[in-house]
Amino acid sequence: MKKILLAVLLSLAVASGFAAGSKTYSSFGFHFSTPFMFEFGSANGEKNTGITNSVAFGINATNLYSEKIGIYAALDIMLPLSITNYQTSNGQTTSTTITRDNYRALWGMSCLMGPAIVVSKSEKNMFLISPGVHFNMLCAEAAATLTSYTLGVGANFQYNLFFGSNGYFNFGGDLAFDFLGWASLSGKNYSVNSVTVTVVPRIGVGFRYR
C-alpha cells in the first residue's frame, strides 16, 4: 500500500507540473480503466503466453504549447483480477489460472508519456493522439516477492467531450508494445525474454484550463 501511495503522489506531482506550465491549454483528469496485458515468450522449446486481466484507477494530464502540439502523461494503478498462463509444448497446450486470492498483495502500474497531437478541436470536443514511451510494472507477493518490469512504446487515443465552462468527459485508451523486460525475485535480478502487449480502455472526467 505504501508503494501505491508513493506512486500516486509522485505522478500527481509530475502531472500537476505539466498543467502548471501551460501556454494555451491544460487539463487534468481522473479515470477508470480495465487494462489487459498479453505476454508472449518462449523457453526450452516451450511457448508461453500470459494474460493478465485488471481493473485500474488513474490520472492523466495534457499540456498544449500550441493549438496542435503539447505533452501528455497518464498513470494507471492496476489491481489484477486474474492471471492465466498458457504453455505449449509438442503441440499440446495446458493452462493455469491464478487470482488475487493466491497472493498477499498483487498490484501494478501502467504509465505512458509523450507528445500530444491534436487531430481535431472545437468548443465542444477534442480528439488527441499521443505516441510515446510506455512502462509497465507488476508486483506479486506470496511466499516470495516477484516484481516484473517492461519498457517499450505506445500511444494514447483520447476523445474529450466538454461540458460547462471547464469540465470534460474522457473516452479512449492506450495501446502499447513493450519489448524490453526484466524482473526481480527475492532480491535477485534477471532479464526476461518476452514481449508484452498492453491494452487499456479508459473512461474518466477532468477539468481544463485555458
C-alpha positions in Angstrom: 0.0 0.0 0.0 2.9 2.4 0.7 4.3 1.7 -2.7 0.9 2.5 -4.3 0.5 5.7 -2.3 4.1 6.9 -3.3 3.5 6.2 -7.0 0.2 8.1 -6.9 1.8 11.1 -5.1 4.8 11.2 -7.5 2.5 11.0 -10.5 0.3 13.7 -9.2 3.3 16.0 -8.8 4.5 15.3 -12.3 1.0 15.7 -13.9 0.5 19.0 -11.9 3.8 20.3 -13.2 2.6 19.7 -16.8 -0.6 21.6 -16.1 1.1 24.5 -14.4 3.4 25.1 -17.5 0.6 25.5 -20.0 0.7 28.3 -22.6 -2.5 27.7 -24.5 -4.4 24.8 -22.8 -4.0 22.4 -19.9 -6.2 19.6 -18.5 -6.1 17.3 -15.6 -8.3 14.3 -15.1 -9.1 11.1 -13.2 -10.1 7.9 -14.9 -11.2 4.2 -14.5 -9.7 1.6 -16.8 -9.7 -2.1 -17.5 -6.1 -3.0 -18.6 -5.3 -6.2 -20.3 -1.7 -7.5 -20.6 -0.7 -10.1 -23.1 2.8 -11.5 -22.6 4.4 -13.7 -25.2 7.7 -15.6 -24.6 9.5 -18.9 -25.1 12.0 -21.0 -23.2 13.4 -24.5 -23.6 11.3 -25.2 -26.7 8.1 -24.2 -24.9 5.9 -21.2 -25.9 4.4 -19.3 -23.0 1.5 -16.8 -23.2 0.3 -14.9 -20.1 -2.9 -12.9 -20.0 -3.5 -10.5 -17.1 -6.9 -9.1 -16.5 -7.1 -6.0 -14.3 -9.2 -3.0 -13.1 -7.4 0.3 -12.6 -7.7 3.8 -11.4 -5.5 6.6 -12.6 -4.7 10.2 -13.5 -3.9 11.9 -16.8 -2.7 15.4 -17.8 -2.4 17.2 -21.1 -0.5 20.5 -21.7 -0.7 22.1 -25.2 2.0 24.6 -26.1 0.3 25.5 -29.4 -3.1 24.7 -31.0 -1.8 21.4 -32.2 1.2 20.2 -30.2 1.8 19.6 -26.5 2.7 16.8 -24.0 0.6 14.1 -22.4 1.1 11.8 -19.4 -1.1 9.1 -17.8 -0.7 6.7 -14.9 -2.9 3.7 -14.1 -2.6 1.8 -10.8 -3.7 -1.7 -11.7 -5.3 -4.3 -9.5 -5.1 -7.6 -11.4 -8.1 -9.9 -11.0 -6.7 -13.0 -12.7 -3.5 -14.2 -14.5 -3.8 -17.1 -17.0 -0.7 -18.8 -18.3 -0.7 -21.0 -21.4 2.2 -23.3 -22.1 2.5 -25.0 -25.5 4.9 -28.0 -25.9 5.0 -30.7 -28.5 1.8 -29.4 -30.0 -0.1 -29.6 -26.7 -1.3 -26.6 -24.7 -2.0 -26.5 -21.0 -3.3 -23.6 -18.9 -3.3 -22.4 -15.3 -5.2 -19.5 -13.8 -4.5 -17.8 -10.6 -6.4 -15.0 -8.8 -5.8 -12.3 -6.2 -6.6 -14.9 -3.5 -3.3 -16.6 -4.2 -1.3 -13.6 -3.1 -0.8 -11.4 -0.1 -0.5 -8.5 -2.5 -0.9 -8.1 -6.2 -0.8 -4.8 -8.0 0.9 -3.0 -10.8 1.1 0.2 -12.8 1.0 1.3 -16.4 2.5 4.6 -17.5 2.6 6.4 -20.8 4.2 9.8 -21.6 4.8 11.5 -24.9 3.8 14.3 -27.3 0.1 15.2 -27.6 -1.1 15.8 -31.2 -4.4 17.4 -31.7 -6.3 15.8 -34.5 -9.5 17.9 -34.2 -10.7 20.6 -31.7 -13.8 22.7 -31.2 -15.6 24.4 -28.3 -17.5 21.1 -27.7 -14.9 18.4 -28.1 -11.3 17.5 -28.8 -9.6 14.4 -30.2 -5.9 13.7 -29.5 -3.3 11.1 -30.3 -0.3 10.8 -28.1 2.6 8.4 -29.1 5.3 7.9 -26.5 7.2 5.8 -24.1 5.4 3.1 -22.2 6.3 1.4 -18.9 4.6 -1.5 -17.0 5.3 -2.8 -13.5 3.7 -5.8 -11.8 4.4 -6.8 -8.2 3.2 -10.1 -6.7 3.8 -11.0 -3.1 3.3 -14.6 -1.9 5.9 -16.9 -0.4 8.4 -14.6 -2.2 8.1 -11.2 -3.9 8.3 -11.1 -7.7 8.4 -7.7 -9.4 8.5 -7.6 -13.2 9.1 -4.5 -15.4 8.6 -3.9 -19.1 9.5 -0.9 -21.3 8.5 -0.1 -24.8 6.4 2.2 -27.0 2.7 3.0 -27.1 0.1 5.5 -28.0 -3.0 7.1 -26.3 -6.2 7.8 -28.2 -8.3 10.3 -26.3 -11.7 12.0 -27.0 -12.8 14.8 -24.7 -16.4 15.9 -24.6 -16.6 19.3 -22.9 -19.4 20.3 -20.6 -19.9 23.6 -18.7 -17.0 26.0 -18.8 -14.1 23.8 -17.7 -15.3 20.2 -17.3 -15.0 17.3 -19.8 -15.7 13.6 -20.1 -12.8 11.5 -21.4 -13.1 8.4 -23.5 -10.2 6.5 -25.1 -7.3 4.3 -24.1 -3.7 3.1 -24.6 -2.2 0.6 -26.9 1.4 -0.4 -26.1 4.1 -2.8 -27.2 6.9 -3.5 -24.6 10.0 -5.3 -25.9 12.4 -4.8 -23.0 11.8 -6.8 -19.8 13.5 -7.6 -16.5 12.4 -8.9 -13.1 13.4 -9.2 -9.5 12.8 -12.3 -7.4 13.7 -12.2 -3.8 16.4 -9.6 -4.4 17.9 -11.3 -7.5 17.6 -9.6 -10.9 17.3 -11.3 -14.2 16.3 -10.4 -17.8 13.0 -11.5 -19.3 12.9 -12.8 -22.9 9.4 -11.8 -23.9 7.2 -9.1 -25.4 4.1 -7.6 -23.8 1.1 -6.0 -25.5 -1.0 -3.8 -23.2 -4.5 -2.6 -24.0 -6.0 0.0 -21.6 -9.6 1.0 -22.3 -10.4 4.1 -20.3 -13.2 6.5 -19.2 -12.9 9.5 -17.0 -13.7 13.0 -16.1 -11.4 16.1 -15.9 -11.0 19.8 -15.9 -9.4 22.1 -18.5 -7.7 25.4 -18.1 -7.5 28.0 -20.9 
